[in-house]
Amino acid sequence: MLALAGDGHALEGMQRLQPASDMLLVQSRRGGCKSVSSCREAVIMWCNGYRRADGDGDGIPCENVCPDKQTVDRIRKDIGC
């Protein structure tokens, strides 16, 4: 799970989120999978610690927007997750 200091810098040993991802993560956690509009958003949220996004443990977060594991894996590779 990522932790950010108040100034936006990652705490020791943690990966820093990009500013857009910071906002997305905050917004997405409020409404969970219902609040994301794309699989990319869902994967970012999931990779940054929102484990409830993959409730059934099949490797596909937010199945309402992510069609399959191949799509999720491609996005994970693209964002470095």
C-alpha positions in Angstrom: 0.0 0.0 0.0 1.3 3.5 -0.8 1.7 6.2 1.8 2.1 9.8 0.9 3.4 12.6 3.0 1.3 15.8 3.2 3.6 17.4 0.5 2.9 14.6 -2.0 6.2 12.8 -1.5 6.2 9.1 -0.9 7.2 8.0 2.5 10.4 6.0 2.9 10.5 2.8 0.8 7.2 3.6 -1.0 6.6 4.3 -4.7 5.4 7.8 -5.5 2.0 8.1 -7.3 1.7 10.6 -10.1 -0.6 13.6 -9.3 -3.5 12.4 -11.5 -3.3 9.0 -9.9 -3.4 10.5 -6.5 -6.7 12.2 -7.2 -8.0 9.1 -8.9 -7.1 6.9 -5.9 -8.8 9.3 -3.5 -12.0 9.6 -5.6 -12.2 5.9 -6.4 -11.9 4.7 -2.9 -14.9 6.7 -2.0 -17.2 4.8 -4.3 -15.0 1.7 -5.1 -15.6 0.0 -8.4 -18.9 1.9 -8.9 -16.8 5.2 -9.2 -14.4 4.1 -12.0 -15.2 4.5 -15.6 -12.4 2.5 -17.2 -10.4 -0.7 -16.6 -7.3 1.4 -16.5 -8.7 3.4 -13.5 -9.7 0.2 -11.8 -6.2 -1.3 -12.2 -4.6 1.8 -10.9 -6.8 1.8 -7.9 -6.2 -1.9 -7.3 -2.4 -1.7 -7.8 -2.3 1.2 -5.3 -3.9 -0.8 -2.5 -7.6 -1.0 -2.9 -7.8 -4.8 -2.6 -11.6 -4.9 -2.5 -11.5 -4.2 -6.2 -10.8 -7.9 -6.8 -13.2 -9.4 -4.3 -13.3 -12.8 -5.8 -9.5 -13.1 -6.2 -9.4 -13.9 -9.9 -6.9 -11.2 -10.8 -9.6 -9.0 -12.4 -10.5 -5.8 -10.5 -13.8 -4.1 -11.0 -15.3 -6.6 -13.3 -18.0 -4.0 -14.2 -15.3 -2.2 -16.3 -12.5 -4.8 -16.8 -13.5 -7.4 -19.4 -10.7 -10.0 -18.9 -7.4 -10.9 -17.3 -5.4 -10.2 -20.5 -6.6 -6.6 -20.5 -5.7 -6.2 -16.8 -2.3 -7.7 -17.3 -1.6 -5.4 -20.3 -2.5 -2.4 -18.2 -0.5 -3.6 -15.2 2.6 -3.9 -17.5 1.9 -0.5 -19.0 1.7 1.3 -15.6 4.5 -0.8 -13.9 2.3 -2.6 -11.4 
